[in-house]
Amino acid sequence: MFKGLEEICEVYKIESYAYDETPTPVRPKPADFVVVKPKNTLEVSKILKFANERKIPVFIRGSGTGLSGGCVPTRKGIVISTERMREIEIDIANRVAICQAGVTLDELSRSAEKHGLSFPPRPGAENATVGGMIATNAGGVRALKFGVMRNYVLGIEAVLPNGTILNLGGKTLKNSSGYSLLHLITGSEGTLAVITKATIRLLPPMKEMAMLAIPFRSTEDALNFAIDTSMHVTPMAMEFLEKRAVEIGEKVSGKRWVSREGSAHILAIFEQEKEAELASEIAFNHQAIDVFLASPREQRDLLELRGKIYVGLKDKIIEILDVCIPPAKISEYLRISEKIAEKYGIELITYGHLGDGNLHQHPLLYDGWEKTYQKFKKELLKLAVEFGGVISGEHGIGVIKRNEFREFYPEQFRLMLEIKKLFDPNFILNPDRIF
Ligand SMILES: Cc1cc2nc3c(=O)[nH]c(=O)nc-3n(C[C@H](O)[C@H](O)[C@H](O)COP(=O)(O)OP(=O)(O)OC[C@H]3O[C@@H](n4cnc5c(N)ncnc54)[C@H](O)[C@@H]3O)c2cc1C
């Protein structure tokens, strides 16, 4: 399709690379594309130079677990897959991992553990790549206590669209040396440069964990428990699951939740048992129906149940929404968003990272959704912004939230567009994302 490309690297046709994990109803339509699988930075640089000189669109693919259509080739172009860029080295003395972009979350965590260290963030897809997680500034269940991807990226090697190799940051924990281009590229969703390598901060090993599963009669009680608990202790995770989400997780995983009662459930994880004991007392102060301390085996089962909810929902939903709301406003946001959903006759299933306000709301498919859904979505995302929240807490803007992004953040959009022009004057990198 692109004469001369095969002289730089092997060229493949892989139909499944037309998609990622974005639910089908909103997933962008793919165009014609070829795939290349560079092994190192130099190859990435040559491919980009080739594409830039010919103004060929380039799409970057990690593992394709993204939920915003970020790696879908929406124009005739080249997909750069990082799957062969899997080298990882642990520098124990400096407590960092130096990874090529295609190293997966699972590989990074295991390598760290093998060397007596840990990588605490836990986005839900174990096969997500370091490049993809940096590009989306991924979060996950432990963000509440341990932060998001941005908090762990100390250094980045990235290639600009014209083939120039950039080295930003390094192995130091601090860096006040000029504008942080490192943090600009983090979360840029592949629109500025291709990340080829990263230096990732590691921490000492994780402590023993204590897990509580707590059913509540109302969402209000569950939310008040979460807010009250956070005044005394920071849990590793504070997950909210509405009853229907629990039922779906049970069905897919074959594991049982702790109680048949209650409409709102909490799965809370603490580093120490005494923190869990304190949280139990707080839970009863907020009318918890009961509090269950999970054994190690039950912990695995409950995590599996939580992890499988998306699998059960995937084919029934239009989209997975990803707003992040200031904690004290979550209750009011949920109440009003239910009213908006009712107005449109839409059923929402909600679960997510309650502790940090990052809620995943799942509108179920309905007849004629094509006519009204976008209007509903805009109203809901606008509500999140009015409440001081953001329209994406961890999945990114991608292709599917760019209209709302442009409308709700016009000044930010304008500045970002100027930055985009500076990095990528021919607009070849990940076109149709964010902009
Ligand atoms: C079951 C499930 C659970 C999930 N749970 C979470 C969660 O808890 N928290 C969370 O944050 N996300 C979650 N996700 C979303 C997803 O895993 C993350 O967005 C992840 O960071 C994507 O990584 P990836 O390698 O699959 O990237 P891809 O999907 O391949 O790409 C994502 C974006 O990053 C860009 N990109 C990829 N590699 C590079 C690179 N080397 N350089 C520049 N740009 C690049 C792509 O172009 C695209 O825009 C979940 C997804 C699934 C399916």
The ligand as a Gaussian input file, in Angstrom:
#p B3LYP/6-31G(d) Opt

LIG

0 1
 C      -11.137000      -4.856000      31.061000
 C      -10.476000      -3.510000      30.992000
 C      -10.220000      -2.817000      32.174000
 C       -9.585000      -1.587000      32.128000
 N       -9.336000      -0.946000      33.299000
 C       -8.693000       0.235000      33.286000
 C       -8.398000       0.898000      34.510000
 O       -8.711000       0.435000      35.593000
 N       -7.757000       2.101000      34.428000
 C       -7.383000       2.659000      33.234000
 O       -6.788000       3.734000      33.229000
 N       -7.672000       2.052000      32.066000
 C       -8.308000       0.864000      32.066000
 N       -8.592000       0.237000      30.880000
 C       -8.245000       0.890000      29.598000
 C       -6.889000       0.512000      28.996000
 O       -6.388000      -0.688000      29.526000
 C       -5.881000       1.644000      29.210000
 O       -6.309000       2.786000      28.520000
 C       -4.448000       1.297000      28.782000
 O       -3.597000       2.325000      29.210000
 C       -4.297000       1.113000      27.264000
 O       -3.054000       0.469000      27.002000
 P       -2.807000      -0.268000      25.604000
 O       -1.393000      -0.694000      25.569000
 O       -3.813000      -1.321000      25.388000
 O       -3.021000       0.950000      24.617000
 P       -3.847000       1.020000      23.263000
 O       -5.285000       0.719000      23.497000
 O       -3.169000       0.250000      22.226000
 O       -3.690000       2.579000      22.953000
 C       -4.243000       3.544000      23.805000
 C       -3.777000       4.936000      23.359000
 O       -2.371000       5.074000      23.608000
 C       -1.668000       5.365000      22.392000
 N       -0.385000       4.663000      22.476000
 C       -0.166000       3.340000      22.697000
 N        1.148000       3.085000      22.738000
 C        1.780000       4.263000      22.530000
 C        3.146000       4.651000      22.443000
 N        4.134000       3.769000      22.566000
 N        3.434000       5.952000      22.212000
 C        2.454000       6.871000      22.079000
 N        1.137000       6.560000      22.135000
 C        0.801000       5.279000      22.365000
 C       -2.581000       4.827000      21.286000
 O       -2.332000       5.442000      20.067000
 C       -3.951000       5.177000      21.864000
 O       -4.236000       6.521000      21.650000
 C       -9.232000      -1.004000      30.881000
 C       -9.492000      -1.702000      29.701000
 C      -10.113000      -2.936000      29.744000
 C      -10.375000      -3.658000      28.465000

